[in-house]
Amino acid sequence: MARDDRRFEVKICGIRTAEALDAALDAGADLVGFVHFPKSPRHLALADAPALVARVAGRAGKVALLVDPDDALLRDVIAAVSPDILQLHGHETPERVADIKARFGLPVMKALPVARREDLAVLPAYAAVADRILFDAKPDPGALLPGGNGRPFDWALVAGLDVNRPLMLSGGLTADNVPQALGLVRMDGVDVSSGVEDAPGVKSPDKIRAFVAAARRAASTSSLQDPLSKARAS
Ligand SMILES: O=C(O)c1ccccc1N[C@@H]1O[C@H](COP(=O)(O)O)[C@@H](O)[C@H]1O
């Protein structure tokens, strides 16, 4: 599908409470993310997942976020969350991404950590097997979390990419900076966790509403911009 025909998607990630979920759904988020990673302050225990995700009731796509999961964990998370998309946010190789897709029959969004242009060398290999690509800031070596650090990267690095897959931007996005980000790069969607929180793991309904509105406004003008893409094409 050509990029212009795709709906711009807003994802609110790291949801653990009914209040946050309802805020995301009422604000019109397209995707809601549930983190299964015990080191994260946004970790959603499998036992708590079914009751929470039942509230989604088809109003948004459900994304299960995992970090280097083995097959047993994937099976358990899929049973508890019934996700529409698996988000792989670890060091999964392209071969493992293809293997997970084949085994579990769900679309996969692969997160790629970005700090420098060289980090994008792996993009073609992942774009060949993943259904979507998510760009996130590369964490510092030894960081506790591979994502969800509330940290932006140089968005210009992902401007003007020619990839036949939906691309999402994440990493330190907020209602305040998402217009600037989408003014610089054209993306198929944005993903946020820390930027809609009052404290790590504590979502703010007000910030969720503000982010969804700001992202939608910015996306509606972004397709006219992407100055770096235009400069590269000419
Ligand atoms: O949110 C987490 O705790 C998390 C844990 C492990 C891997 C990824 C995680 N979050 C994802 O990271 C990006 C950026 O988040 P932020 O907005 O900078 O906080 C986003 O895709 C989250 O889904």
PDBQT file of the ligand as one rigid body, heavy atoms in Angstrom, charges set to zero:
ROOT
HETATM    1  O1  LIG A 301       7.952   1.244  27.928  1.00  0.00    +0.000 OA
HETATM    2  C1  LIG A 301       8.760   0.432  28.381  1.00  0.00    +0.000 C 
HETATM    3  O2  LIG A 301       8.921   0.280  29.588  1.00  0.00    +0.000 OA
HETATM    4  C2  LIG A 301       9.580  -0.386  27.442  1.00  0.00    +0.000 A 
HETATM    5  C3  LIG A 301      10.323  -1.431  27.952  1.00  0.00    +0.000 A 
HETATM    6  C4  LIG A 301      11.102  -2.207  27.124  1.00  0.00    +0.000 A 
HETATM    7  C5  LIG A 301      11.151  -1.950  25.771  1.00  0.00    +0.000 A 
HETATM    8  C6  LIG A 301      10.430  -0.883  25.243  1.00  0.00    +0.000 A 
HETATM    9  C7  LIG A 301       9.630  -0.093  26.052  1.00  0.00    +0.000 A 
HETATM   10  N1  LIG A 301       8.889   0.960  25.551  1.00  0.00    +0.000 N 
HETATM   11  C8  LIG A 301       8.869   1.400  24.206  1.00  0.00    +0.000 C 
HETATM   12  O3  LIG A 301       9.927   2.296  23.944  1.00  0.00    +0.000 OA
HETATM   13  C9  LIG A 301       9.536   3.266  22.995  1.00  0.00    +0.000 C 
HETATM   14  C10 LIG A 301       9.884   4.649  23.457  1.00  0.00    +0.000 C 
HETATM   15  O4  LIG A 301       9.280   4.960  24.651  1.00  0.00    +0.000 OA
HETATM   16  P1  LIG A 301       9.314   6.432  25.295  1.00  0.00    +0.000 P 
HETATM   17  O5  LIG A 301       8.141   7.174  24.719  1.00  0.00    +0.000 OA
HETATM   18  O6  LIG A 301      10.611   7.058  24.962  1.00  0.00    +0.000 OA
HETATM   19  O7  LIG A 301       9.151   6.196  26.747  1.00  0.00    +0.000 OA
HETATM   20  C11 LIG A 301       8.060   3.076  22.766  1.00  0.00    +0.000 C 
HETATM   21  O8  LIG A 301       7.932   2.349  21.563  1.00  0.00    +0.000 OA
HETATM   22  C12 LIG A 301       7.615   2.180  23.868  1.00  0.00    +0.000 C 
HETATM   23  O9  LIG A 301       6.654   1.313  23.339  1.00  0.00    +0.000 OA
ENDROOT
TORSDOF 0
